[in-house]
Amino acid sequence: MAIVSIVGRPNVGKSSLFNRMIGERRAIVDDMPGVTRDRLYGRVTWKEKSFYVVDTGGLLMKDRDPIMEGMKGQIFQAIEESDVVIFVVDGTQGITWMDEDVAQVLRSYSSRVILAVNKIDDFTHEDDVIEAYSLGFETVIGVSALHNRDIDALLDKTCELLEANVSEVPVDEDAIKVALVGRPNVGKSSILNVLTGSERSLVSDIPGTTRDSIDSVIEYKGRRFRIVDTAGLRRKSRIRDDIEFYSTVRTMDSVDQCDVAVFVMDARELATEQDQRLVNEILARGKGVVLVVNKWDLLPNTPEVGDEVQTKLREEFRFVLHAPVLFTSAVSGRRLHRLLDLVGQVYDRRQSRFSTTVLNRIIRDMLAFDRLPTDGTGRRLRIYYCTQSSSVPPTFIFFVNDASIVTKSFENHLSKKIREAGDYDGVPLRLFWRTSHGNSEKS
């Protein structure tokens, strides 16, 4: 599909316009300048035509801050990739020297630039649009992203300028959706860049650089993977402002929509309490999981280090010992070639299903050697039969004489047995217990 980028100085309403165009709140909107740092893609369909729209960070040409320098490269790349550029200015503030700097960058692309004068909330501000013609662009449209004013005219003009056949939408419904998740500064963006072979996500030593969820689609061994690089998740007590809050919400939304979550940790600060909580969140949402221990190259090169790390993982991640573990270095590319293989395997396992006949035979054979739990009167649990009600994630319903007799330890034991029989490494299982002659249920 064709690509349209939204460009401009900070705090002119680019993210609000992005959200208005795609019809949902994906970009972070805040009054603080510089909130949007990475490129964020969304899909727009307008009058049977479709294209991608890209929200970029605020462009300040004279700012030499390291983060801004990285953002400039991102924005310039977005402009180069674009079929149309929407240049946004704030109509209530008039044209500033910062707008003129951006205009200078865009003049070489003037034939495909639309100048959108934002915050023209009513007819009384129409005169503010006239000043914008001084920037030298032929197509100037006054809009209000907040009040949805003349957005249809902007979309009409955008579609008119697009050279590509924007009605053709690539089919990627079969893509395996992968979310890179973890605390800030563990190397998620670097891993994405290695996998895609480009500087797709802004990389910095400063924690929290990625605030929006960034996604890329790649092909590997005949399969399509949509990989999302999410913002680093902090403890809730450290979420100090709306920006951090929305980043956290968006990251968990990315987890909700993924098939497999790749949980990335720093080998030097392994399996923290926060890591355990986040992995539990992933499992609670029924997602497949692959554990990645990144920055392996920064650990001491001693014979004992491997065993020490393995022991630490077994102790702190008892609840997810079934998950595949990969030890990597995004800097050197160490073992990252195996990551998508593991993701594909977990994805396939998450889709697998037992027939009811085979499942009940497996359950019968397992329970023939196990002691079933009893209640306070000595009455023993009886399992009549079991059925797999869903495969994403694998969900099993057990019909028993009394669901209240089931203990957590027995449920964990049975889950382990099913996992072994069905090869469910990296996949959470859900077990429900239903009394066959009554209404009580335990899960």
C-alpha positions as CSV (number, residue, x, y, z in Angstrom):
1,M,0.0,0.0,0.0
2,A,0.9,3.6,-0.4
3,I,2.5,5.5,2.6
4,V,1.5,8.9,3.8
5,S,3.6,10.6,6.6
6,I,2.5,13.3,9.0
7,V,5.3,15.7,9.6
8,G,5.8,19.0,11.5
9,R,7.3,20.7,14.5
10,P,6.4,19.5,18.0
11,N,2.9,20.1,19.5
12,V,1.0,21.1,16.4
13,G,-1.5,18.2,16.6
14,K,0.2,15.6,14.4
15,S,-0.8,12.7,16.7
16,S,-4.4,14.0,17.0
17,L,-4.6,14.1,13.2
18,F,-3.1,10.6,13.0
19,N,-5.7,9.3,15.4
20,R,-8.5,11.1,13.6
21,M,-7.4,9.6,10.2
22,I,-7.2,6.0,11.4
23,G,-10.3,6.3,13.5
24,E,-8.8,5.1,16.8
25,R,-6.6,6.3,19.6
26,R,-3.2,4.7,18.8
27,A,-0.8,7.6,18.9
28,I,-0.1,9.2,22.3
29,V,-1.7,12.6,22.5
30,D,-0.2,15.0,25.2
31,D,0.5,18.7,25.5
32,M,4.1,18.0,26.2
33,P,6.3,18.5,23.1
34,G,8.3,15.6,21.8
35,V,5.9,12.8,23.0
36,T,6.0,10.9,19.7
37,R,9.5,9.6,19.1
38,D,9.3,6.6,16.8
39,R,7.4,6.2,13.5
40,L,3.9,4.7,14.1
41,Y,2.0,3.2,11.3
42,G,-1.8,2.9,10.9
43,R,-4.1,1.9,8.0
44,V,-6.6,4.3,6.5
45,T,-9.5,3.2,4.2
46,W,-11.3,6.1,2.5
47,K,-13.8,5.8,-0.3
48,E,-12.6,2.3,-1.2
49,K,-8.9,3.3,-1.2
50,S,-6.5,2.2,1.4
51,F,-3.1,3.5,2.5
52,Y,-0.7,3.6,5.5
53,V,-0.4,6.8,7.5
54,V,2.7,7.4,9.6
55,D,2.9,9.5,12.7
56,T,6.3,11.0,13.2
57,G,8.0,12.8,16.1
58,G,8.2,16.6,16.3
59,L,11.0,17.9,14.0
60,L,13.3,20.6,15.4
61,M,16.1,21.2,12.9
62,K,18.3,23.2,15.2
63,D,18.0,20.9,18.2
64,R,21.3,18.9,18.6
65,D,20.0,16.7,21.5
66,P,21.0,13.0,20.9
67,I,17.4,11.8,21.0
68,M,16.4,14.6,18.5
69,E,19.2,13.6,16.2
70,G,17.9,10.1,16.2
71,M,14.4,11.3,15.6
72,K,15.5,13.4,12.6
73,G,16.9,10.3,10.9
74,Q,13.6,8.5,11.6
75,I,11.6,11.4,10.2
76,F,13.8,11.8,7.1
77,Q,13.4,8.1,6.4
78,A,9.6,8.4,6.8
79,I,9.6,11.2,4.3
80,E,11.7,9.2,1.8
81,E,9.3,6.3,2.1
82,S,6.2,8.4,1.6
83,D,4.1,8.8,-1.5
84,V,2.4,11.9,0.2
85,V,3.6,14.0,3.1
86,I,1.0,15.9,5.3
87,F,2.9,18.9,6.7
88,V,1.0,20.1,9.9
89,V,1.2,23.6,11.4
90,D,-0.7,25.2,14.2
91,G,-3.1,27.8,12.7
92,T,-3.7,29.5,16.1
93,Q,0.0,30.3,16.5
94,G,0.8,31.5,13.0
95,I,3.9,30.4,11.0
96,T,7.0,30.2,13.2
97,W,10.7,29.9,12.3
98,M,10.4,26.2,13.3
99,D,7.7,25.7,10.7
100,E,9.9,27.5,8.1
101,D,12.8,25.1,8.9
102,V,10.5,22.1,8.3
103,A,9.2,23.7,5.1
104,Q,12.8,24.0,3.8
105,V,13.3,20.3,4.3
106,L,10.0,19.5,2.5
107,R,10.3,21.8,-0.5
108,S,12.2,19.3,-2.6
109,Y,9.1,17.0,-2.2
110,S,6.6,19.9,-2.8
111,S,4.6,18.1,-5.5
112,R,3.4,15.6,-3.0
113,V,3.1,17.8,0.1
114,I,-0.2,18.8,1.6
115,L,0.0,21.7,4.1
116,A,-2.6,21.0,6.8
117,V,-3.3,24.1,9.0
118,N,-4.6,22.5,12.2
119,K,-6.8,23.9,15.0
120,I,-9.0,25.8,12.6
121,D,-12.0,25.0,14.8
122,D,-14.6,27.2,13.1
123,F,-15.1,29.7,10.3
124,T,-13.8,32.6,12.4
125,H,-10.3,31.2,12.0
126,E,-10.3,30.8,8.3
127,D,-8.1,33.8,7.8
128,D,-5.3,31.9,9.7
129,V,-5.1,29.6,6.8
130,I,-4.0,32.3,4.4
131,E,-0.8,33.0,6.2
132,A,0.3,29.4,5.6
133,Y,0.6,30.0,1.9
134,S,3.8,31.9,2.6
135,L,5.6,28.6,3.2
136,G,5.4,28.0,-0.6
137,F,3.2,24.9,-1.0
138,E,0.4,24.8,-3.5
139,T,-2.1,22.6,-1.6
140,V,-3.2,24.2,1.7
141,I,-6.2,22.9,3.7
142,G,-7.5,24.2,7.1
143,V,-8.5,21.4,9.4
144,S,-9.4,20.7,13.0
145,A,-8.3,17.2,14.2
146,L,-10.0,17.8,17.5
147,H,-13.4,18.7,16.0
148,N,-13.1,16.6,12.8
149,R,-13.5,19.6,10.7
150,D,-12.6,19.3,7.0
151,I,-10.8,15.9,7.6
152,D,-12.8,14.5,4.7
153,A,-11.3,17.2,2.4
154,L,-7.8,16.3,3.6
155,L,-8.5,12.6,2.9
156,D,-9.9,13.4,-0.6
157,K,-6.8,15.4,-1.5
158,T,-4.5,12.7,-0.1
159,C,-6.1,10.0,-2.2
160,E,-5.9,12.3,-5.2
161,L,-2.2,12.8,-4.9
162,L,-1.4,9.1,-4.2
163,E,0.3,7.6,-7.3
164,A,0.0,4.0,-6.2
165,N,-3.2,1.9,-6.5
166,V,-4.1,2.3,-2.9
167,S,-7.2,0.1,-3.2
168,E,-5.0,-3.0,-3.2
169,V,-4.5,-4.2,0.3
170,P,-1.8,-6.8,1.0
171,V,-3.1,-10.0,2.6
172,D,-1.4,-10.6,5.9
173,E,-4.2,-12.1,8.0
174,D,-2.1,-15.2,8.2
175,A,0.9,-13.4,9.7
176,I,2.0,-14.7,13.1
177,K,1.6,-11.7,15.5
178,V,4.6,-11.3,17.8
179,A,5.0,-8.8,20.7
180,L,8.5,-7.9,22.0
181,V,7.8,-7.2,25.7
182,G,10.0,-6.4,28.7
183,R,11.3,-3.7,31.0
184,P,12.9,-0.6,29.5
185,N,16.4,-0.8,28.0
186,V,16.7,-4.6,27.7
187,G,17.3,-4.5,24.0
188,K,13.8,-5.0,22.4
189,S,14.3,-2.4,19.7
190,S,17.8,-3.7,18.9
191,I,16.4,-7.2,18.5
192,L,13.7,-5.9,16.1
193,N,16.4,-4.0,14.1
194,V,18.4,-7.2,13.8
195,L,15.4,-9.3,12.7
196,T,14.3,-6.7,10.1
197,G,17.8,-5.7,9.0
198,S,17.1,-2.0,9.4
199,E,17.0,0.8,11.9
200,R,13.2,0.4,12.2
201,S,13.0,1.4,15.9
202,L,14.9,4.2,17.6
203,V,17.7,2.7,19.7
204,S,19.3,4.6,22.6
205,D,21.0,3.8,25.9
206,I,18.4,6.0,27.6
207,P,15.7,3.8,29.2
208,G,12.2,4.4,27.9
209,T,13.1,5.6,24.4
210,T,10.3,3.6,22.8
211,R,6.9,4.9,23.9
212,D,4.6,3.7,21.2
213,S,4.3,0.2,19.9
214,I,6.2,-0.2,16.6
215,D,5.5,-3.0,14.2
216,S,7.1,-4.5,11.1
217,V,6.1,-7.4,8.9
218,I,8.9,-9.8,7.7
219,E,8.9,-13.2,5.9
220,Y,11.0,-16.1,7.3
221,K,11.1,-19.6,5.9
222,G,7.8,-19.1,4.0
223,R,5.9,-17.6,7.0
224,R,4.9,-14.0,7.7
225,F,5.6,-12.5,11.1
226,R,4.2,-9.2,12.3
227,I,6.6,-8.1,15.0
228,V,5.6,-5.4,17.5
229,D,8.3,-3.6,19.5
230,T,6.5,-2.3,22.6
231,A,7.4,0.3,25.2
232,G,9.3,-0.9,28.2
233,L,7.0,-1.7,31.1
234,R,7.8,-0.2,34.5
235,R,6.3,-1.0,37.9
236,K,3.0,0.8,38.4
237,S,4.4,2.8,41.2
238,R,6.9,4.3,38.8
239,I,4.4,5.4,36.2
240,R,4.5,9.1,37.0
241,D,2.6,10.7,34.1
242,D,0.0,10.2,31.5
243,I,2.6,9.4,28.8
244,E,3.9,6.4,30.8
245,F,0.3,5.3,31.6
246,Y,-0.7,5.3,27.9
247,S,2.5,3.5,26.9
248,T,1.7,0.8,29.4
249,V,-1.9,0.5,28.3
250,R,-0.8,0.3,24.6
251,T,1.9,-2.4,25.4
252,M,-0.7,-4.6,27.1
253,D,-3.1,-4.0,24.2
254,S,-0.3,-5.3,21.9
255,V,0.0,-8.4,24.1
256,D,-3.7,-8.9,23.9
257,Q,-3.5,-8.9,20.1
258,C,-0.4,-11.0,19.7
259,D,-0.2,-14.8,19.2
260,V,3.2,-15.1,20.9
261,A,5.0,-12.7,23.3
262,V,8.8,-12.7,23.2
263,F,9.8,-11.6,26.7
264,V,13.2,-10.0,26.7
265,M,15.4,-9.7,29.8
266,D,18.8,-8.2,30.5
267,A,21.3,-11.0,31.4
268,R,22.9,-8.7,34.0
269,E,19.6,-8.1,35.8
270,L,17.7,-11.3,35.4
271,A,14.3,-12.5,36.5
272,T,13.4,-9.5,38.6
273,E,10.1,-9.3,40.4
274,Q,8.9,-7.0,37.6
275,D,9.9,-9.7,35.1
276,Q,7.9,-12.3,36.9
277,R,4.8,-10.1,37.1
278,L,4.9,-9.3,33.4
279,V,5.3,-12.9,32.3
280,N,2.3,-13.8,34.5
281,E,0.4,-11.0,32.8
282,I,1.2,-12.6,29.4
283,L,0.2,-16.1,30.6
284,A,-3.0,-14.8,32.1
285,R,-4.0,-13.4,28.7
286,G,-3.5,-16.9,27.2
287,K,-0.5,-16.0,25.0
288,G,2.4,-18.1,23.9
289,V,5.7,-17.1,25.4
290,V,9.4,-17.3,24.5
291,L,11.9,-16.1,27.1
292,V,15.0,-14.2,25.7
293,V,18.0,-13.5,27.9
294,N,19.7,-10.6,26.0
295,K,23.0,-8.9,26.3
296,W,24.8,-12.2,27.0
297,D,28.0,-10.7,25.7
298,L,28.1,-8.4,28.7
299,L,28.3,-11.3,31.3
300,P,31.7,-12.4,32.6
301,N,33.3,-15.1,30.4
302,T,33.6,-17.8,33.0
303,P,32.7,-21.5,32.9
304,E,30.2,-21.1,35.7
305,V,28.1,-18.3,34.2
306,G,25.8,-20.6,32.2
307,D,24.9,-22.8,35.1
308,E,24.3,-19.8,37.3
309,V,21.9,-18.2,34.9
310,Q,20.0,-21.4,34.3
311,T,19.6,-22.0,38.1
312,K,18.3,-18.4,38.5
313,L,15.7,-18.9,35.8
314,R,14.5,-22.2,37.2
315,E,14.2,-20.7,40.7
316,E,12.4,-17.5,39.7
317,F,10.3,-18.8,36.8
318,R,8.9,-22.0,38.2
319,F,5.5,-21.1,36.8
320,V,6.8,-21.0,33.2
321,L,9.5,-23.7,33.1
322,H,7.8,-25.0,30.0
323,A,8.7,-21.9,27.9
324,P,11.6,-22.0,25.5
325,V,14.6,-19.9,26.5
326,L,17.1,-18.3,24.1
327,F,20.3,-16.6,25.2
328,T,21.2,-13.8,22.8
329,S,23.2,-10.7,22.0
330,A,21.5,-8.2,19.8
331,V,24.8,-6.4,19.3
332,S,26.6,-9.4,17.9
333,G,23.4,-11.2,16.6
334,R,24.2,-14.2,18.7
335,R,21.6,-16.9,18.3
336,L,18.9,-14.5,17.2
337,H,18.5,-16.6,14.0
338,R,16.7,-19.1,16.2
339,L,14.2,-16.7,17.6
340,L,11.6,-16.9,14.8
341,D,11.9,-20.7,14.7
342,L,11.0,-20.9,18.4
343,V,8.1,-18.4,17.9
344,G,6.7,-20.5,15.0
345,Q,6.9,-23.6,17.1
346,V,5.1,-22.0,20.0
347,Y,2.5,-20.6,17.6
348,D,1.8,-24.1,16.1
349,R,1.5,-25.7,19.6
350,R,-1.0,-23.0,20.6
351,Q,-3.2,-24.0,17.7
352,S,-3.1,-27.7,18.4
353,R,-6.1,-29.7,19.5
354,F,-6.8,-33.2,20.9
355,S,-9.8,-35.2,19.8
356,T,-12.1,-35.9,22.8
357,T,-11.5,-39.7,22.4
358,V,-7.7,-39.3,22.5
359,L,-7.9,-36.8,25.3
360,N,-10.0,-39.0,27.6
361,R,-7.7,-41.9,26.9
362,I,-4.7,-39.8,27.9
363,I,-6.4,-38.6,31.0
364,R,-7.5,-42.1,32.0
365,D,-3.9,-43.4,31.6
366,M,-2.5,-40.6,33.6
367,L,-4.9,-40.9,36.5
368,A,-4.6,-44.6,36.8
369,F,-1.3,-44.1,38.7
370,D,-2.2,-40.9,40.6
371,R,-3.9,-40.3,43.9
372,L,-7.0,-38.2,43.4
373,P,-7.9,-35.4,45.9
374,T,-10.6,-35.9,48.5
375,D,-12.9,-33.6,50.5
376,G,-13.1,-33.4,54.3
377,T,-15.4,-36.5,54.5
378,G,-13.1,-38.7,52.5
379,R,-15.1,-38.5,49.3
380,R,-12.8,-38.8,46.3
381,L,-12.8,-36.7,43.1
382,R,-14.1,-38.6,40.1
383,I,-13.5,-37.4,36.6
384,Y,-16.2,-38.6,34.2
385,Y,-14.8,-37.1,31.0
386,C,-12.9,-34.2,29.5
387,T,-13.2,-32.2,26.3
388,Q,-11.0,-29.5,24.7
389,S,-13.3,-26.5,24.2
390,S,-10.8,-24.2,22.5
391,S,-7.3,-24.3,21.0
392,V,-6.3,-20.7,21.3
393,P,-5.2,-21.0,24.0
394,P,-5.7,-24.8,24.7
395,T,-8.7,-24.9,27.0
396,F,-10.0,-28.1,28.7
397,I,-13.3,-28.7,30.6
398,F,-13.4,-31.6,33.1
399,F,-16.7,-33.0,34.1
400,V,-16.5,-34.3,37.6
401,N,-18.6,-35.4,40.6
402,D,-17.9,-32.3,42.6
403,A,-15.7,-29.3,41.3
404,S,-15.2,-28.1,44.9
405,I,-12.9,-31.1,45.6
406,V,-10.3,-30.0,43.1
407,T,-7.2,-28.5,44.7
408,K,-4.8,-26.1,43.0
409,S,-1.9,-28.6,43.4
410,F,-3.9,-31.3,41.6
411,E,-4.8,-28.9,38.8
412,N,-1.2,-28.0,38.4
413,H,-0.2,-31.6,38.3
414,L,-2.8,-32.5,35.7
415,S,-1.8,-29.4,33.6
416,K,1.8,-30.6,33.6
417,K,0.7,-34.1,32.5
418,I,-1.4,-32.7,29.6
419,R,1.5,-30.4,28.6
420,E,3.8,-33.4,28.4
421,A,1.3,-35.4,26.4
422,G,0.5,-32.6,24.0
423,D,3.9,-30.9,23.6
424,Y,2.6,-27.5,24.8
425,D,6.0,-25.9,25.6
426,G,5.6,-22.1,25.7
427,V,1.8,-22.3,25.8
428,P,-0.5,-21.6,28.7
429,L,-3.2,-24.1,29.4
430,R,-6.6,-23.3,30.8
431,L,-8.5,-26.0,32.9
432,F,-12.1,-25.7,34.0
433,W,-14.0,-28.0,36.3
434,R,-17.7,-28.6,36.0
435,T,-19.9,-30.6,38.3
436,S,-21.9,-32.9,36.0
437,H,-25.0,-33.0,38.3
438,G,-25.2,-29.4,39.5
439,N,-24.4,-25.8,38.7
440,S,-21.1,-25.3,40.6
441,E,-18.0,-24.7,38.6
442,K,-14.4,-24.0,39.6
443,S,-11.7,-22.6,37.3
